[in-house]
Amino acid sequence: MAKSLHETIAYPNLSFPYIMYTHTLYTSTPEGRGFNDLHWHEELQITLVTKGTLVIQVNGIDHELKTGQAILINKGILHVTTQLSHDGEYVSFNFPEKLLAFHAGSTMEENYVLPYTRSSFVSFVIAGNADWEKQVLDLLWDMRKVFNMKKGWGWEYEISIKTTQIWFILISNLSLPQEETRKHAKRQQERLQLMLSFIHQNYSNPITLQEIADAAHLSISECTRNFKKTVRMTPYEYLIKYRIKKSSELLVTTDDTVTEIACKVGFNHVNHFIQSFKKDQGKTPKDFRKFRSGMEKECT
Protein backbone atom coordinates (compact mmCIF):
# COMPACT_ATOMS: atom_id res chain seq x y z
CA MET A 1 0.00 0.00 0.00
CA ALA A 2 1.31 3.46 -0.93
CA LYS A 3 2.34 5.81 1.84
CA SER A 4 0.29 8.95 2.23
CA LEU A 5 2.11 12.24 1.77
CA HIS A 6 0.71 13.21 5.15
CA GLU A 7 2.67 11.84 8.08
CA THR A 8 0.90 11.19 11.36
CA ILE A 9 3.72 11.26 13.88
CA ALA A 10 3.72 8.48 16.46
CA TYR A 11 4.95 10.18 19.62
CA PRO A 12 6.59 7.91 22.21
CA ASN A 13 4.46 9.65 24.85
CA LEU A 14 1.18 11.34 23.85
CA SER A 15 1.23 13.43 27.03
CA PHE A 16 4.48 14.99 25.79
CA PRO A 17 4.09 15.33 21.99
CA TYR A 18 7.72 15.76 21.03
CA ILE A 19 10.04 13.51 19.06
CA MET A 20 13.60 13.54 17.73
CA TYR A 21 14.39 11.35 14.71
CA THR A 22 17.95 10.38 13.78
CA HIS A 23 18.35 9.71 10.05
CA THR A 24 21.07 8.19 7.89
CA LEU A 25 20.91 7.00 4.29
CA TYR A 26 19.35 3.69 5.33
CA THR A 27 17.89 4.12 8.82
CA SER A 28 15.43 6.24 10.72
CA THR A 29 15.41 5.98 14.53
CA PRO A 30 12.72 5.77 15.74
CA GLU A 31 11.04 4.55 12.57
CA GLY A 32 9.62 7.42 10.57
CA ARG A 33 9.72 9.17 7.20
CA GLY A 34 13.41 9.10 6.44
CA PHE A 35 15.77 9.96 3.59
CA ASN A 36 14.25 10.57 0.15
CA ASP A 37 10.67 10.28 1.43
CA LEU A 38 8.51 13.26 0.43
CA HIS A 39 5.92 14.14 3.08
CA TRP A 40 4.31 16.81 5.23
CA HIS A 41 2.91 16.89 8.75
CA GLU A 42 1.02 19.15 11.13
CA GLU A 43 4.07 19.66 13.33
CA LEU A 44 6.84 22.23 13.08
CA GLN A 45 10.23 20.70 12.30
CA ILE A 46 13.81 21.74 12.94
CA THR A 47 16.43 19.63 11.18
CA LEU A 48 20.07 19.73 12.34
CA VAL A 49 22.90 18.20 10.30
CA THR A 50 25.07 16.28 12.76
CA LYS A 51 27.45 14.69 10.26
CA GLY A 52 28.27 15.24 6.57
CA THR A 53 26.18 17.31 4.18
CA LEU A 54 22.65 17.10 2.86
CA VAL A 55 20.25 18.71 0.43
CA ILE A 56 16.71 19.16 1.69
CA GLN A 57 13.98 20.23 -0.70
CA VAL A 58 11.24 22.37 0.85
CA ASN A 59 8.32 23.32 -1.41
CA GLY A 60 10.56 22.65 -4.41
CA ILE A 61 13.48 24.78 -3.23
CA ASP A 62 16.78 22.99 -2.56
CA HIS A 63 18.74 23.93 0.56
CA GLU A 64 22.27 22.57 1.00
CA LEU A 65 23.27 22.23 4.64
CA LYS A 66 26.65 21.39 6.15
CA THR A 67 27.51 19.81 9.49
CA GLY A 68 26.26 22.03 12.29
CA GLN A 69 23.71 23.89 10.19
CA ALA A 70 19.94 23.58 10.55
CA ILE A 71 16.61 24.50 8.96
CA LEU A 72 13.23 25.39 10.43
CA ILE A 73 10.26 24.10 8.38
CA ASN A 74 6.74 25.35 8.97
CA LYS A 75 3.80 22.99 9.56
CA GLY A 76 2.00 21.62 6.51
CA ILE A 77 4.94 22.12 4.15
CA LEU A 78 6.09 19.45 1.70
CA HIS A 79 9.73 18.51 2.25
CA VAL A 80 12.17 15.74 1.45
CA THR A 81 15.89 15.15 1.96
CA THR A 82 17.11 14.35 -1.56
CA GLN A 83 20.86 14.09 -1.01
CA LEU A 84 22.95 12.95 1.95
CA SER A 85 26.68 12.24 2.04
CA HIS A 86 27.60 8.57 2.45
CA ASP A 87 28.38 8.86 6.15
CA GLY A 88 25.89 11.66 6.72
CA GLU A 89 23.49 11.94 9.64
CA TYR A 90 20.83 14.45 10.64
CA VAL A 91 18.29 14.79 13.42
CA SER A 92 14.79 16.23 13.13
CA PHE A 93 12.94 17.71 16.07
CA ASN A 94 9.18 17.59 15.55
CA PHE A 95 6.67 19.28 17.84
CA PRO A 96 3.19 20.86 17.61
CA GLU A 97 2.69 24.61 17.67
CA LYS A 98 0.65 24.30 20.90
CA LEU A 99 3.90 23.57 22.76
CA LEU A 100 4.94 27.17 22.06
CA ALA A 101 1.58 28.65 23.09
CA PHE A 102 1.57 27.43 26.72
CA HIS A 103 -2.23 27.14 26.54
CA ALA A 104 -5.00 27.62 23.97
CA GLY A 105 -6.07 31.22 23.49
CA SER A 106 -3.01 32.61 25.23
CA THR A 107 -1.37 35.91 24.30
CA MET A 108 1.67 33.93 23.21
CA GLU A 109 -0.45 31.89 20.81
CA GLU A 110 -2.28 34.91 19.36
CA ASN A 111 0.74 37.20 19.00
CA TYR A 112 3.80 35.02 18.63
CA VAL A 113 2.79 31.60 17.29
CA LEU A 114 -0.24 31.60 14.96
CA PRO A 115 0.81 34.69 12.98
CA TYR A 116 3.86 32.70 11.88
CA THR A 117 2.59 29.12 11.61
CA ARG A 118 -0.50 30.24 9.66
CA SER A 119 1.35 32.62 7.36
CA SER A 120 3.01 31.76 4.04
CA PHE A 121 6.32 31.38 5.89
CA VAL A 122 7.87 28.18 4.53
CA SER A 123 11.34 27.65 5.98
CA PHE A 124 14.48 29.34 7.22
CA VAL A 125 18.06 28.08 7.05
CA ILE A 126 20.06 28.56 10.26
CA ALA A 127 23.59 28.69 8.88
CA GLY A 128 25.37 30.10 11.91
CA ASN A 129 26.47 33.34 10.26
CA ALA A 130 24.93 35.66 12.84
CA ASP A 131 25.39 35.50 16.61
CA TRP A 132 21.70 34.73 17.16
CA GLU A 133 21.92 31.83 14.67
CA LYS A 134 24.89 30.41 16.58
CA GLN A 135 22.84 30.63 19.77
CA VAL A 136 20.03 28.64 18.14
CA LEU A 137 22.46 25.99 16.88
CA ASP A 138 24.03 25.62 20.34
CA LEU A 139 20.56 25.02 21.80
CA LEU A 140 19.82 22.37 19.14
CA TRP A 141 23.03 20.49 19.95
CA ASP A 142 22.10 20.64 23.64
CA MET A 143 18.65 19.22 22.86
CA ARG A 144 20.15 16.39 20.84
CA LYS A 145 22.36 15.53 23.81
CA VAL A 146 19.33 15.42 26.13
CA PHE A 147 17.43 13.10 23.76
CA ASN A 148 20.41 10.76 23.36
CA MET A 149 21.10 10.46 27.09
CA LYS A 150 19.16 8.38 29.58
CA LYS A 151 16.15 10.52 30.36
CA GLY A 152 16.49 12.11 33.80
CA TRP A 153 14.04 13.94 36.00
CA GLY A 154 12.66 17.07 34.34
CA TRP A 155 14.05 16.38 30.86
CA GLU A 156 10.69 17.31 29.27
CA TYR A 157 10.87 20.74 30.87
CA GLU A 158 14.41 21.20 29.61
CA ILE A 159 13.41 20.36 26.03
CA SER A 160 10.30 22.57 26.20
CA ILE A 161 12.24 25.54 27.57
CA LYS A 162 15.00 25.25 24.96
CA THR A 163 12.46 24.90 22.15
CA THR A 164 10.62 28.02 23.33
CA GLN A 165 13.95 29.86 23.53
CA ILE A 166 14.75 28.85 19.96
CA TRP A 167 11.33 29.96 18.74
CA PHE A 168 11.60 33.35 20.46
CA ILE A 169 15.05 33.96 18.98
CA LEU A 170 13.85 32.98 15.51
CA ILE A 171 10.69 35.10 15.41
CA SER A 172 12.64 38.04 16.80
CA ASN A 173 14.74 37.91 13.64
CA LEU A 174 12.17 36.90 11.00
CA SER A 175 9.63 39.08 9.18
CA LEU A 176 6.13 37.91 8.23
CA PRO A 177 5.10 37.56 4.55
CA GLN A 178 2.26 39.64 3.09
CA GLU A 179 -1.31 38.26 3.27
CA GLU A 180 -1.75 37.95 -0.51
CA THR A 181 1.46 35.95 -0.72
CA ARG A 182 0.12 33.66 2.01
CA LYS A 183 -3.14 32.92 0.13
CA HIS A 184 -1.38 32.22 -3.16
CA ALA A 185 1.23 29.97 -1.54
CA LYS A 186 -1.45 28.00 0.30
CA ARG A 187 -3.44 27.47 -2.90
CA GLN A 188 -0.32 26.28 -4.75
CA GLN A 189 0.53 23.93 -1.89
CA GLU A 190 -2.95 22.42 -1.81
CA ARG A 191 -2.97 21.81 -5.57
CA LEU A 192 0.43 20.17 -5.47
CA GLN A 193 -0.61 17.91 -2.59
CA LEU A 194 -3.69 16.78 -4.55
CA MET A 195 -1.58 15.85 -7.59
CA LEU A 196 1.14 14.13 -5.57
CA SER A 197 -1.45 12.19 -3.59
CA PHE A 198 -3.03 11.03 -6.85
CA ILE A 199 0.34 9.74 -8.06
CA HIS A 200 1.09 8.01 -4.75
CA GLN A 201 -2.27 6.26 -4.78
CA ASN A 202 -2.23 5.23 -8.46
CA TYR A 203 1.44 4.78 -9.39
CA SER A 204 0.99 1.03 -9.96
CA ASN A 205 -1.54 1.71 -12.73
CA PRO A 206 -1.16 3.48 -16.09
CA ILE A 207 -1.42 7.23 -15.38
CA THR A 208 -1.81 10.05 -17.91
CA LEU A 209 -0.73 13.65 -17.50
CA GLN A 210 -4.35 14.69 -17.95
CA GLU A 211 -5.40 12.55 -14.97
CA ILE A 212 -2.72 14.12 -12.78
CA ALA A 213 -3.86 17.61 -13.81
CA ASP A 214 -7.52 16.70 -13.26
CA ALA A 215 -6.76 15.70 -9.66
CA ALA A 216 -6.18 19.40 -8.90
CA HIS A 217 -8.60 20.79 -11.51
CA LEU A 218 -5.75 22.29 -13.52
CA SER A 219 -4.85 22.41 -17.19
CA ILE A 220 -1.98 20.21 -18.34
CA SER A 221 0.27 23.25 -18.87
CA GLU A 222 -0.50 24.66 -15.40
CA CYS A 223 0.04 21.22 -13.85
CA THR A 224 3.46 20.97 -15.49
CA ARG A 225 4.41 24.52 -14.43
CA ASN A 226 3.38 23.76 -10.84
CA PHE A 227 5.53 20.63 -10.74
CA LYS A 228 8.56 22.28 -12.29
CA LYS A 229 8.35 25.21 -9.90
CA THR A 230 7.82 23.27 -6.66
CA VAL A 231 9.17 19.75 -7.25
CA ARG A 232 11.82 20.72 -9.80
CA MET A 233 10.79 18.02 -12.28
CA THR A 234 7.93 17.23 -14.65
CA PRO A 235 4.95 15.16 -13.45
CA TYR A 236 6.17 12.22 -15.56
CA GLU A 237 9.70 12.44 -14.11
CA TYR A 238 8.25 12.47 -10.60
CA LEU A 239 6.02 9.47 -11.41
CA ILE A 240 9.02 7.45 -12.65
CA LYS A 241 11.10 8.47 -9.63
CA TYR A 242 8.31 7.46 -7.25
CA ARG A 243 7.91 4.09 -9.00
CA ILE A 244 11.66 3.52 -8.63
CA LYS A 245 11.43 4.37 -4.93
CA LYS A 246 8.60 1.88 -4.38
CA SER A 247 10.45 -0.78 -6.39
CA SER A 248 13.60 -0.33 -4.25
CA GLU A 249 11.49 -1.05 -1.16
CA LEU A 250 10.15 -4.25 -2.75
CA LEU A 251 13.65 -5.33 -3.79
CA VAL A 252 14.74 -5.17 -0.15
CA THR A 253 11.62 -6.51 1.57
CA THR A 254 10.42 -9.24 -0.84
CA ASP A 255 11.75 -12.14 -2.90
CA ASP A 256 9.74 -11.07 -5.96
CA THR A 257 11.55 -11.26 -9.28
CA VAL A 258 12.63 -8.09 -11.06
CA THR A 259 9.90 -8.67 -13.65
CA GLU A 260 7.23 -9.07 -10.96
CA ILE A 261 8.36 -5.90 -9.20
CA ALA A 262 8.40 -3.95 -12.47
CA CYS A 263 4.78 -4.91 -13.03
CA LYS A 264 3.76 -4.09 -9.45
CA VAL A 265 5.09 -0.54 -9.62
CA GLY A 266 3.53 0.31 -12.98
CA PHE A 267 6.17 -0.45 -15.61
CA ASN A 268 4.77 -2.22 -18.69
CA HIS A 269 8.17 -3.41 -19.87
CA VAL A 270 10.90 -4.83 -17.65
CA ASN A 271 13.68 -3.36 -19.83
CA HIS A 272 12.26 0.14 -19.34
CA PHE A 273 12.17 -0.53 -15.60
CA ILE A 274 15.80 -1.72 -15.50
CA GLN A 275 17.02 1.26 -17.54
CA SER A 276 15.06 3.75 -15.42
CA PHE A 277 16.22 2.13 -12.17
CA LYS A 278 19.89 2.20 -13.20
CA LYS A 279 19.62 5.84 -14.29
CA ASP A 280 18.13 6.80 -10.92
CA GLN A 281 20.09 4.55 -8.55
CA GLY A 282 23.33 3.96 -10.43
CA LYS A 283 22.79 0.19 -10.17
CA THR A 284 20.58 -2.39 -11.83
CA PRO A 285 17.72 -3.72 -9.67
CA LYS A 286 19.62 -6.99 -9.24
CA ASP A 287 22.83 -5.27 -8.13
CA PHE A 288 20.86 -2.96 -5.83
CA ARG A 289 19.28 -5.96 -4.11
CA LYS A 290 22.69 -7.58 -3.60
CA PHE A 291 24.16 -4.33 -2.27
CA ARG A 292 21.37 -3.73 0.23
CA SER A 293 21.45 -7.36 1.34
CA GLY A 294 25.18 -7.01 2.02
CA MET A 295 24.61 -3.77 3.94
CA GLU A 296 22.02 -5.44 6.21
CA LYS A 297 24.38 -8.35 6.93
CA GLU A 298 27.13 -5.91 7.95
CA CYS A 299 24.74 -4.15 10.33
CA THR A 300 23.82 -7.44 12.02
Number of C-alpha atoms within 10 A of each C-alpha: 6 12 14 15 20 16 16 13 16 13 15 11 9 8 7 13 16 20 17 20 20 22 23 18 17 10 15 17 13 15 11 16 21 21 20 17 16 21 19 23 19 17 23 19 21 22 23 25 23 19 19 16 21 23 17 22 21 23 20 18 15 19 16 17 21 16 16 20 24 26 22 19 23 25 22 20 24 23 22 20 19 15 17 23 13 12 10 18 21 24 22 22 20 22 23 15 17 16 18 20 19 13 11 11 10 12 12 15 19 13 11 17 20 15 14 20 17 13 18 21 21 19 18 16 16 22 17 16 9 9 9 16 20 16 14 24 21 14 17 25 15 14 19 19 11 16 15 10 9 9 10 8 8 8 15 14 11 13 19 17 14 16 21 15 15 20 16 15 15 17 13 11 9 11 10 12 14 11 11 10 12 16 13 11 16 17 11 14 17 14 18 23 20 18 22 25 19 19 23 19 14 16 20 18 14 10 15 11 15 14 15 26 23 16 18 18 15 17 14 16 11 12 23 18 16 23 20 15 13 18 21 17 17 16 24 16 12 17 21 19 17 20 23 24 17 21 23 18 12 20 20 16 11 9 11 13 12 19 15 14 22 26 16 18 22 20 23 14 11 15 12 11 25 20 14 19 23 15 11 14 14 12 15 18 24 12 12 18 20 13 13 15 14 11 12 11 8 8 6 5
